[in-house]
Amino acid sequence: VASRLTVLKLGGSVITDKTKEFTPSTETIARIMKEISTTEDESLIIVHGGGSYGHPLAKLYRLSNGHTNQTQILGFARTRQAMMDLNKIILDSAIENHLPCISVQPSAFIRTRNRRIEDIDLRIVSGLMDLHMIPVMFGDVVLDMQLGFSILSGDQLASRLAIELGAKRMILAADVDGVFDSDPKTNPKAYLMERMTTQDAEALIEREKQDDRGSDVTGRMMGKIKEMLAAVEKGIQVVVLNGCVPGRISNALTGRRTIGTVIER
Ligand code: IP8
Protein backbone atom coordinates (compact mmCIF):
# COMPACT_ATOMS: atom_id res chain seq x y z
CA VAL A 1 0.00 0.00 0.00
CA ALA A 2 2.61 2.46 1.18
CA SER A 3 4.58 3.18 -1.99
CA ARG A 4 1.42 3.89 -4.00
CA LEU A 5 0.06 6.31 -1.46
CA THR A 6 -0.93 9.87 -2.36
CA VAL A 7 -1.81 12.42 0.30
CA LEU A 8 -4.21 15.04 -1.06
CA LYS A 9 -4.54 18.27 0.91
CA LEU A 10 -7.61 20.31 0.01
CA GLY A 11 -7.01 23.91 1.03
CA GLY A 12 -9.69 25.78 2.95
CA SER A 13 -9.77 28.39 0.17
CA VAL A 14 -10.80 25.69 -2.31
CA ILE A 15 -13.56 23.98 -0.34
CA THR A 16 -15.06 27.07 1.35
CA ASP A 17 -15.77 30.70 0.52
CA LYS A 18 -13.28 32.40 2.80
CA THR A 19 -15.08 35.73 2.56
CA LYS A 20 -18.28 34.36 4.17
CA GLU A 21 -18.31 32.51 7.48
CA PHE A 22 -19.49 28.89 7.37
CA THR A 23 -19.97 28.86 3.60
CA PRO A 24 -18.94 25.70 1.77
CA SER A 25 -18.01 25.76 -1.93
CA THR A 26 -20.52 23.01 -2.55
CA GLU A 27 -20.09 22.72 -6.31
CA THR A 28 -16.31 22.64 -6.10
CA ILE A 29 -16.43 19.95 -3.41
CA ALA A 30 -18.78 17.82 -5.56
CA ARG A 31 -16.61 18.31 -8.65
CA ILE A 32 -13.44 17.32 -6.76
CA MET A 33 -15.07 14.20 -5.31
CA LYS A 34 -16.23 13.24 -8.79
CA GLU A 35 -12.69 13.77 -10.13
CA ILE A 36 -11.25 11.55 -7.41
CA SER A 37 -13.82 8.86 -8.17
CA THR A 38 -12.74 8.74 -11.83
CA THR A 39 -9.13 7.91 -10.94
CA GLU A 40 -8.07 4.27 -10.59
CA ASP A 41 -7.68 2.34 -7.35
CA GLU A 42 -4.87 4.51 -5.96
CA SER A 43 -4.21 4.44 -2.25
CA LEU A 44 -5.31 7.83 -0.98
CA ILE A 45 -5.56 9.95 2.15
CA ILE A 46 -7.46 13.24 2.09
CA VAL A 47 -6.71 16.10 4.50
CA HIS A 48 -8.74 19.29 4.37
CA GLY A 49 -8.24 22.74 5.82
CA GLY A 50 -10.53 24.91 7.91
CA GLY A 51 -11.39 27.78 5.56
CA SER A 52 -14.36 29.83 6.73
CA TYR A 53 -15.38 27.09 9.22
CA GLY A 54 -12.47 26.54 11.63
CA HIS A 55 -10.53 29.77 11.25
CA PRO A 56 -13.02 32.47 12.31
CA LEU A 57 -13.71 30.65 15.60
CA ALA A 58 -10.05 29.79 16.23
CA LYS A 59 -9.31 33.49 15.80
CA LEU A 60 -12.26 34.68 17.93
CA TYR A 61 -11.11 32.55 20.88
CA ARG A 62 -7.39 33.08 20.17
CA LEU A 63 -6.81 29.34 20.20
CA SER A 64 -3.42 29.53 18.46
CA ASN A 65 -1.98 31.14 21.61
CA GLY A 66 -2.72 27.97 23.56
CA HIS A 67 -4.80 27.76 26.74
CA THR A 68 -4.85 31.15 28.47
CA ASN A 69 -8.43 31.47 29.78
CA GLN A 70 -11.53 29.41 30.49
CA THR A 71 -13.75 30.96 27.80
CA GLN A 72 -11.44 29.28 25.30
CA ILE A 73 -12.69 25.86 26.37
CA LEU A 74 -16.06 26.47 24.74
CA GLY A 75 -14.15 27.97 21.81
CA PHE A 76 -12.20 24.73 21.45
CA ALA A 77 -15.49 22.80 21.35
CA ARG A 78 -17.10 25.22 18.88
CA THR A 79 -14.06 25.15 16.57
CA ARG A 80 -14.02 21.36 16.57
CA GLN A 81 -17.74 21.31 15.84
CA ALA A 82 -17.31 23.72 12.92
CA MET A 83 -14.61 21.44 11.48
CA MET A 84 -16.91 18.44 11.91
CA ASP A 85 -19.67 20.33 10.05
CA LEU A 86 -17.33 21.01 7.12
CA ASN A 87 -16.00 17.45 7.27
CA LYS A 88 -19.56 16.10 7.05
CA ILE A 89 -20.24 18.14 3.90
CA ILE A 90 -17.11 16.67 2.30
CA LEU A 91 -17.91 13.14 3.45
CA ASP A 92 -21.51 13.36 2.19
CA SER A 93 -20.25 14.40 -1.23
CA ALA A 94 -17.59 11.66 -1.22
CA ILE A 95 -20.07 8.93 -0.35
CA GLU A 96 -22.49 10.21 -2.98
CA ASN A 97 -19.67 9.65 -5.49
CA HIS A 98 -19.13 6.10 -4.17
CA LEU A 99 -15.79 6.93 -2.54
CA PRO A 100 -15.19 4.79 0.58
CA CYS A 101 -14.17 7.80 2.67
CA ILE A 102 -13.94 7.42 6.45
CA SER A 103 -13.64 10.46 8.69
CA VAL A 104 -10.83 10.18 11.25
CA GLN A 105 -10.57 12.94 13.82
CA PRO A 106 -6.90 14.00 14.21
CA SER A 107 -6.98 15.01 17.90
CA ALA A 108 -8.02 11.46 18.82
CA PHE A 109 -4.63 10.08 17.70
CA ILE A 110 -2.30 13.09 17.73
CA ARG A 111 -0.89 15.38 20.42
CA THR A 112 1.43 18.30 19.80
CA ARG A 113 4.17 19.88 21.87
CA ASN A 114 4.55 23.62 21.31
CA ARG A 115 2.45 23.32 18.11
CA ARG A 116 4.45 20.50 16.52
CA ILE A 117 3.21 16.91 16.29
CA GLU A 118 4.78 14.89 19.11
CA ASP A 119 2.57 11.79 19.47
CA ILE A 120 0.96 10.17 16.48
CA ASP A 121 -0.61 6.70 16.44
CA LEU A 122 -1.22 5.58 12.88
CA ARG A 123 -2.56 2.09 13.55
CA ILE A 124 -6.17 3.01 12.80
CA VAL A 125 -5.35 5.00 9.65
CA SER A 126 -3.13 2.18 8.35
CA GLY A 127 -5.79 -0.40 9.14
CA LEU A 128 -8.40 1.56 7.18
CA MET A 129 -6.04 1.80 4.20
CA ASP A 130 -5.32 -1.93 4.33
CA LEU A 131 -9.05 -2.37 3.65
CA HIS A 132 -8.84 0.14 0.72
CA MET A 133 -10.77 2.79 2.57
CA ILE A 134 -9.88 6.48 2.16
CA PRO A 135 -9.17 8.15 5.52
CA VAL A 136 -10.29 11.78 5.56
CA MET A 137 -8.71 14.07 8.14
CA PHE A 138 -8.63 17.83 8.73
CA GLY A 139 -6.80 20.67 10.43
CA ASP A 140 -7.94 20.34 14.04
CA VAL A 141 -7.81 21.67 17.56
CA VAL A 142 -5.58 19.23 19.47
CA LEU A 143 -4.15 18.74 22.95
CA ASP A 144 -0.70 20.28 23.31
CA MET A 145 1.68 19.03 26.00
CA GLN A 146 3.10 22.48 26.58
CA LEU A 147 0.31 24.92 25.68
CA GLY A 148 -2.72 22.92 26.85
CA PHE A 149 -4.09 22.90 23.33
CA SER A 150 -3.12 24.20 19.92
CA ILE A 151 -4.18 24.32 16.31
CA LEU A 152 -2.77 21.62 14.08
CA SER A 153 -2.80 22.78 10.47
CA GLY A 154 -3.85 20.45 7.71
CA ASP A 155 -0.49 21.17 6.06
CA GLN A 156 1.58 19.97 9.01
CA LEU A 157 -0.67 16.94 9.31
CA ALA A 158 -0.53 16.07 5.58
CA SER A 159 3.24 16.37 5.48
CA ARG A 160 3.72 14.20 8.56
CA LEU A 161 1.28 11.54 7.31
CA ALA A 162 3.10 11.42 3.97
CA ILE A 163 6.43 10.90 5.73
CA GLU A 164 5.23 8.35 8.29
CA LEU A 165 3.30 6.31 5.73
CA GLY A 166 5.94 6.53 2.99
CA ALA A 167 3.76 8.31 0.41
CA LYS A 168 5.05 8.66 -3.11
CA ARG A 169 3.29 11.96 -3.69
CA MET A 170 1.58 14.80 -1.91
CA ILE A 171 -0.85 17.06 -3.78
CA LEU A 172 -1.58 20.48 -2.36
CA ALA A 173 -4.74 21.95 -3.86
CA ALA A 174 -4.84 25.73 -3.39
CA ASP A 175 -6.74 28.59 -5.05
CA VAL A 176 -3.74 29.69 -7.13
CA ASP A 177 -2.02 27.84 -9.99
CA GLY A 178 1.07 26.87 -7.99
CA VAL A 179 4.11 28.56 -6.48
CA PHE A 180 4.86 31.97 -8.01
CA ASP A 181 7.97 34.13 -7.66
CA SER A 182 5.70 36.97 -6.48
CA ASP A 183 2.00 37.48 -5.72
CA PRO A 184 -0.06 36.55 -8.79
CA LYS A 185 -3.09 38.33 -7.28
CA THR A 186 -1.37 41.73 -7.41
CA ASN A 187 1.52 41.31 -9.86
CA PRO A 188 0.46 40.47 -13.44
CA LYS A 189 4.08 39.59 -14.23
CA ALA A 190 4.26 36.97 -11.47
CA TYR A 191 5.94 33.88 -12.82
CA LEU A 192 4.71 30.34 -12.13
CA MET A 193 7.56 28.04 -11.18
CA GLU A 194 6.86 24.70 -12.82
CA ARG A 195 9.67 22.85 -11.08
CA MET A 196 11.48 23.50 -7.84
CA THR A 197 14.08 21.74 -5.76
CA THR A 198 14.33 22.04 -1.98
CA GLN A 199 17.14 24.54 -2.55
CA ASP A 200 14.94 26.72 -4.79
CA ALA A 201 12.19 26.55 -2.16
CA GLU A 202 14.58 27.52 0.64
CA ALA A 203 15.91 30.45 -1.41
CA LEU A 204 12.36 31.68 -2.05
CA ILE A 205 11.43 31.36 1.64
CA GLU A 206 14.56 33.34 2.53
CA ARG A 207 13.76 36.04 -0.06
CA GLU A 208 10.20 36.29 1.23
CA LYS A 209 11.56 36.81 4.75
CA GLN A 210 13.84 39.66 3.61
CA ASP A 211 11.20 41.31 1.46
CA ASP A 212 8.89 43.31 3.73
CA ARG A 213 6.58 43.94 0.79
CA GLY A 214 5.98 40.20 0.85
CA SER A 215 2.23 39.77 0.48
CA ASP A 216 -0.08 37.68 2.57
CA VAL A 217 -0.67 35.37 -0.36
CA THR A 218 2.95 34.49 -1.07
CA GLY A 219 3.58 34.51 2.70
CA ARG A 220 0.89 31.91 3.22
CA MET A 221 2.15 29.86 0.29
CA MET A 222 5.70 29.97 1.70
CA GLY A 223 4.39 28.76 5.05
CA LYS A 224 2.88 25.77 3.25
CA ILE A 225 6.05 25.06 1.30
CA LYS A 226 8.09 25.20 4.49
CA GLU A 227 5.78 22.61 5.99
CA MET A 228 6.25 20.36 2.93
CA LEU A 229 10.05 20.50 2.79
CA ALA A 230 10.62 17.70 5.29
CA ALA A 231 8.54 15.43 3.05
CA VAL A 232 10.39 16.54 -0.09
CA GLU A 233 13.68 15.79 1.68
CA LYS A 234 12.44 12.24 2.21
CA GLY A 235 11.97 11.83 -1.55
CA ILE A 236 8.23 12.54 -1.66
CA GLN A 237 7.11 14.51 -4.71
CA VAL A 238 4.98 17.54 -3.81
CA VAL A 239 2.62 19.01 -6.42
CA VAL A 240 1.06 22.41 -5.73
CA LEU A 241 -1.90 23.12 -8.01
CA ASN A 242 -5.14 25.02 -8.39
CA GLY A 243 -7.97 22.89 -7.01
CA CYS A 244 -10.54 25.41 -8.24
CA VAL A 245 -9.79 24.51 -11.89
CA PRO A 246 -11.47 21.31 -13.11
CA GLY A 247 -9.19 18.47 -14.18
CA ARG A 248 -6.00 19.41 -12.40
CA ILE A 249 -6.51 17.24 -9.33
CA SER A 250 -7.45 14.20 -11.43
CA ASN A 251 -4.47 14.82 -13.73
CA ALA A 252 -2.11 14.93 -10.76
CA LEU A 253 -3.71 11.87 -9.15
CA THR A 254 -3.11 9.84 -12.29
CA GLY A 255 0.44 11.16 -12.62
CA ARG A 256 -0.26 13.25 -15.74
CA ARG A 257 1.39 16.62 -16.18
CA THR A 258 -0.80 19.52 -15.26
CA ILE A 259 -0.45 23.24 -14.62
CA GLY A 260 1.17 23.61 -11.22
CA THR A 261 4.48 23.40 -9.38
CA VAL A 262 6.34 20.14 -8.83
CA ILE A 263 8.73 20.23 -5.88
CA GLU A 264 11.32 17.48 -5.75
CA ARG A 265 14.51 16.79 -3.88
O1 IP8 B 1 -6.84 25.39 7.43
C1 IP8 B 1 -6.68 24.64 10.62
O2 IP8 B 1 -6.34 23.93 9.42
P1 IP8 B 1 -5.73 24.67 8.14
C2 IP8 B 1 -8.08 24.24 11.07
O3 IP8 B 1 -5.16 23.57 7.31
C3 IP8 B 1 -8.59 24.98 12.26
O4 IP8 B 1 -4.68 25.63 8.61
C4 IP8 B 1 -9.06 24.18 13.39
C5 IP8 B 1 -8.67 26.27 12.34
Boltz pocket constraint, residues with backbone or C-beta under 6 A from the ligand:
constraints:
  - pocket:
      binder: B
      contacts: [[A, 12], [A, 48], [A, 49], [A, 50], [A, 51], [A, 54], [A, 55], [A, 58], [A, 79], [A, 83], [A, 138], [A, 139], [A, 140], [A, 141], [A, 151], [A, 152], [A, 153], [A, 154], [A, 155]]
      max_distance: 6.0
